Amino acid sequence: MRLRNKPRAAGEIAANPQYMTTTPMDFKGQWQRKFAQKQPLSIEVGSGKGRFIVEMAKAYPERNFIGIEIQPSVAIMILEKQLVEQLPNLYLIQADGGDLTDFFAAGEVAQVYLNFSDPWPKTRHAKRRLTHRLFLAMYQTILQPAGQLQFKTDNRGLFEFSLISFNQFGMQFNELSLDLHADDAPDNIETEYEQRFSQMGHPIYLIQAQFKASTSDQPATDR
C-alpha cells in the first residue's frame, strides 16, 4: 500500500523534540535522560502507526519505551498520539533502524519488539529480514545480559525462518505460539496489522526468545 505523503510531517517532528528525534545517534548511551524516571528500556523496531508502543507505555508505566519508525508520514501518526497522551515513559525515533548499534550503547536496552516486520519472501533478500543472524547479533549487542526479543507475525514463512535463525544463534526460547489469539493471551497488546490479520482469520505467531548471557557482557551506564 502506497503511503500518502504528509508535507507537514518534517516540520511537526522538528517542532516536538521533547517527544521525537530524527538524530538518535546524538543520544547513544544517554536515553534515560529523555524520560521522567530511569527505568528498564524497551524498543520497538518498526512501530507503524504506534498503537502497540503507545498502549504498552500506558500499560507498563514502570518501563520506558522507544518506538522507531522510518517513514515520516507514518511516524507523525505516533507523534500525534503522543501529543494527546503525553506519556512520560514514551519517546519516538524517526529514522532507519538498520543499525541500532549507532543509536544505543551496549547493554542499554532491556527488550526488543519486532511486530509484523516485512517478510522479504525472496531468498536473495533473506539478509533484510529483521530476524536474520546479522540483526540478531546487533540486538544482542544493545541488549542487557539475557535480554529478551519478542517477535510477532502472521507470515508462516517468516515465522519458520525466525525459529531456525534464533535456534542457530543459540537463543533460549521462553514462549512460542502458533496461534496467539487462540491461546488466550490476556496481556497481549495488538498492533494495527495484528487486528487486521486476525479479523481475516490469519493465525498470529509469537516467539519470545532470550539471548544467553556471557561473562563478557557488560550493561551500559547512563553517562
C-alpha positions in Angstrom: 0.0 0.0 0.0 1.4 3.4 -1.0 1.7 5.9 1.8 0.3 9.3 1.3 3.0 12.0 1.7 2.3 14.4 4.5 4.2 17.6 3.8 3.8 18.8 7.4 5.4 15.8 8.9 9.0 17.0 8.9 8.0 20.4 10.4 5.8 18.8 13.1 8.5 16.3 14.1 11.2 19.1 14.3 8.8 21.2 16.4 8.5 18.4 19.1 12.0 17.3 20.1 10.6 16.5 23.6 8.8 13.6 22.0 10.6 12.6 18.9 14.1 12.8 17.3 15.5 12.3 13.8 19.1 12.1 15.1 19.1 9.2 17.6 22.8 8.8 17.4 23.1 12.0 19.4 21.6 10.2 22.5 23.5 6.9 22.3 24.1 5.7 25.9 22.0 8.6 27.3 18.4 7.6 26.5 17.3 7.6 30.2 17.6 11.3 30.2 14.7 11.5 27.8 12.3 10.1 30.4 10.8 11.2 33.7 12.4 8.3 35.5 15.2 5.9 34.9 13.5 2.6 34.2 14.2 -0.5 32.1 14.1 0.4 28.4 12.2 -1.4 25.7 12.3 -0.6 22.0 10.0 -1.5 19.1 11.7 -1.6 15.7 9.1 -0.6 13.1 6.3 1.0 15.1 3.9 1.7 12.2 1.0 3.9 13.4 2.0 3.4 17.0 -0.9 1.5 18.6 1.4 -1.1 20.2 4.1 1.2 21.6 1.6 3.7 22.9 -0.6 1.0 24.6 2.5 -0.7 26.0 3.7 2.6 27.6 0.2 3.1 29.1 0.0 -0.5 30.4 3.5 -0.5 31.9 4.4 2.8 33.5 7.3 1.2 35.3 9.1 0.7 32.0 10.4 3.2 29.4 9.6 2.7 25.7 11.1 3.9 22.4 9.2 3.5 19.1 11.3 3.5 15.9 9.7 4.2 12.6 11.5 5.1 9.3 8.6 6.7 7.4 7.9 10.3 8.4 4.3 10.1 7.1 3.8 7.2 9.5 5.9 8.4 12.4 3.9 11.6 12.6 0.8 9.4 13.4 2.6 8.1 16.5 3.7 11.6 17.4 0.1 12.9 17.2 -1.0 10.2 19.6 1.8 11.1 22.0 0.9 14.8 21.8 -2.5 13.8 23.1 -1.3 11.2 25.7 1.9 13.0 26.8 3.2 9.7 28.3 6.3 10.4 30.4 7.7 6.9 29.6 7.5 7.1 25.8 9.9 8.6 23.3 10.0 8.2 19.5 12.6 8.0 16.8 12.0 8.7 13.1 15.0 7.1 11.4 16.2 3.9 9.7 16.8 1.3 12.4 19.1 -0.7 10.2 22.0 -0.4 12.6 20.7 0.0 16.1 24.3 0.0 17.5 24.5 3.5 16.1 21.6 4.6 18.3 22.1 2.5 21.5 25.1 1.7 23.6 26.0 -1.9 24.5 23.6 -3.2 27.2 21.4 -0.1 27.1 18.1 -1.9 26.2 16.2 -4.5 28.2 13.8 -5.7 25.5 13.3 -5.5 21.7 10.0 -5.9 20.0 9.6 -6.9 16.3 6.0 -6.7 15.2 4.8 -7.8 11.7 8.1 -7.0 10.1 8.5 -7.1 6.3 8.9 -10.8 5.5 11.1 -10.2 2.5 9.9 -13.6 1.0 12.6 -13.9 -1.8 15.6 -16.0 -0.8 18.0 -13.4 -2.1 16.6 -10.9 0.3 17.0 -13.1 3.4 19.6 -10.8 5.0 17.0 -8.0 5.1 14.7 -9.9 7.4 14.9 -8.5 10.9 15.4 -11.9 12.4 18.4 -12.7 10.3 21.5 -13.6 12.3 23.1 -10.3 11.3 20.3 -8.4 13.0 20.3 -10.9 16.0 24.0 -10.0 16.6 23.0 -6.3 16.6 20.2 -6.9 19.1 22.5 -8.9 21.3 24.9 -6.0 21.4 22.4 -3.4 22.6 20.5 -5.7 24.9 21.4 -6.3 28.6 22.7 -9.7 29.5 19.9 -12.3 29.0 17.9 -9.6 27.2 14.7 -10.7 25.5 13.4 -10.4 22.0 9.7 -10.7 21.2 8.6 -11.3 17.7 5.1 -11.5 16.2 4.0 -12.2 12.6 1.2 -13.6 10.6 3.6 -14.9 7.9 4.3 -18.6 8.3 7.4 -18.5 6.2 9.0 -15.7 8.3 8.0 -17.5 11.5 9.7 -20.7 10.4 12.8 -18.7 9.2 12.9 -16.9 12.5 12.7 -20.1 14.6 15.6 -21.6 12.7 17.6 -18.3 12.9 17.1 -18.0 16.7 17.9 -21.6 17.3 21.1 -21.5 15.2 22.1 -18.3 17.1 21.9 -20.3 20.3 19.0 -18.4 21.8 16.8 -19.7 24.6 13.0 -19.9 23.7 10.8 -18.7 26.5 7.4 -18.8 24.7 6.1 -20.0 21.4 2.7 -19.7 19.9 1.3 -21.0 16.6 -2.0 -19.1 17.2 -1.6 -16.4 19.8 -5.2 -15.3 19.9 -6.5 -18.9 20.3 -4.0 -19.4 23.2 -5.9 -16.9 25.4 -3.2 -14.4 26.0 -5.0 -11.7 28.1 -2.0 -9.4 28.3 -1.4 -9.3 24.6 -1.4 -5.8 23.1 -2.3 -5.8 19.4 -0.8 -3.8 16.6 -2.9 -2.4 13.8 -1.7 -5.1 11.5 -2.4 -7.8 14.1 -6.0 -6.6 14.4 -6.5 -6.7 10.6 -4.9 -10.0 10.0 -6.7 -11.7 12.9 -10.0 -10.4 11.6 -9.1 -12.0 8.3 -8.7 -15.3 10.0 -4.9 -15.4 10.0 -3.2 -17.1 12.9 -0.7 -14.9 14.8 2.6 -16.4 15.5 4.7 -15.4 18.5 8.3 -16.1 19.7 9.8 -14.8 22.9 13.4 -15.7 23.0 16.3 -14.7 25.2 20.0 -14.2 24.5 22.2 -16.3 26.7 24.3 -14.1 28.9 28.1 -14.4 28.7 30.7 -13.3 31.2 31.9 -10.6 28.8 28.5 -8.8 28.7 28.6 -5.5 30.5 25.5 -3.3 30.8 25.8 0.3 29.8 25.6 3.1 32.3 23.8 6.4 31.8 26.5 8.9 31.3 
